[in-house]
């Protein structure tokens, strides 16, 4: 559950597993570990805080500098996966599949989502 007080602070309830018993997954977009020290600090703090509250959690960080960020991760950090959030990657890997599945839902109903990747 995510809430806030209207002044920029948020209360986030974390931990546990979903209804299927799968560990929770968190995604952070526009975070980076390279180039922008402010974004690096915010990303590391968010992942560190959430991981300490939910040790089984998995994290997906969508970065503008995916290759550099992957090289900065320590080998023992297996709970973080870095993905590209460059405009090209967002268009080809996120927007186009979203449009295809959105069209499939309109044509075939919600059952079409069973074919969506998880």
C-alpha positions in Angstrom: 0.0 0.0 0.0 1.3 3.4 -0.9 0.0 6.6 0.7 1.2 10.1 1.5 0.5 13.1 3.5 0.2 15.5 0.6 3.6 17.1 1.3 5.8 14.8 -0.6 6.4 12.1 2.0 5.1 8.6 1.4 4.2 5.7 3.6 5.0 2.4 1.9 3.9 -1.0 3.3 6.4 -3.6 2.2 7.2 -7.2 2.9 5.9 -10.7 2.4 4.8 -12.5 -0.7 1.9 -12.0 -3.1 -1.2 -14.2 -3.2 0.7 -16.9 -5.2 3.6 -17.1 -2.7 6.0 -15.2 -5.0 8.4 -12.7 -3.4 7.4 -9.1 -4.1 9.0 -7.3 -7.0 9.8 -3.5 -7.0 10.6 -1.4 -10.0 12.5 1.9 -10.0 12.6 3.9 -13.2 15.0 6.6 -14.1 17.3 5.6 -11.3 21.0 5.3 -12.1 24.2 4.2 -10.4 26.4 6.1 -12.9 26.7 9.7 -13.8 24.1 11.4 -11.6 25.1 11.2 -7.9 21.7 12.3 -6.6 19.9 9.6 -8.6 22.5 7.1 -7.4 21.9 8.0 -3.8 18.1 7.9 -4.2 18.3 4.5 -6.0 20.7 2.9 -3.5 18.7 4.2 -0.5 15.4 3.0 -1.9 16.8 -0.5 -2.7 18.6 -0.7 0.6 15.6 0.4 2.7 13.2 -1.9 0.9 15.6 -4.8 0.9 16.2 -4.5 4.7 12.4 -4.5 5.2 11.7 -7.3 2.7 14.9 -9.5 2.2 13.1 -11.8 -0.3 12.3 -8.9 -2.6 13.5 -8.5 -6.2 14.3 -5.2 -7.7 14.2 -4.0 -11.3 16.1 -0.7 -11.9 15.3 0.9 -15.3 18.4 3.1 -16.0 19.5 5.5 -18.7 23.0 4.0 -18.4 22.3 0.2 -18.2 25.7 -1.1 -19.2 27.6 1.2 -16.8 25.1 0.5 -14.0 25.4 -3.3 -14.4 29.2 -3.0 -14.2 28.9 -1.1 -10.9 26.8 -3.8 -9.2 28.7 -6.1 -6.9 28.7 -9.8 -7.8 26.8 -10.7 -4.6 23.9 -8.3 -5.4 21.6 -10.9 -7.1 18.3 -9.3 -6.0 18.8 -6.3 -8.4 18.4 -6.4 -12.2 19.3 -3.4 -14.3 17.2 -2.8 -17.4 17.6 -0.1 -20.1 15.2 2.9 -20.0 16.6 4.7 -23.0 13.9 6.0 -25.2 14.5 3.3 -27.8 14.3 0.5 -25.2 11.1 1.9 -23.7 9.4 2.1 -27.1 10.5 -1.3 -28.3 10.2 -3.3 -25.1 7.5 -1.6 -23.2 5.2 0.6 -25.3 4.8 -1.7 -28.3 4.0 -4.8 -26.3 1.6 -2.8 -24.1 -0.3 -1.6 -27.2 -0.4 -5.2 -28.6 -1.8 -6.6 -25.4 -4.2 -3.7 -24.9 -5.6 -4.4 -28.4 -5.8 -8.1 -27.6 -7.8 -7.5 -24.5 -10.2 -5.3 -26.4 -10.6 -7.9 -29.1 -10.4 -11.2 -27.1 -11.3 -10.1 -23.5 -9.2 -10.3 -20.3 -8.3 -13.9 -21.0 -5.8 -12.7 -23.5 -3.6 -11.5 -20.6 -2.7 -15.2 -19.8 -0.3 -15.0 -22.8 1.5 -11.9 -21.4 5.0 -12.5 -20.1 5.5 -12.3 -16.3 
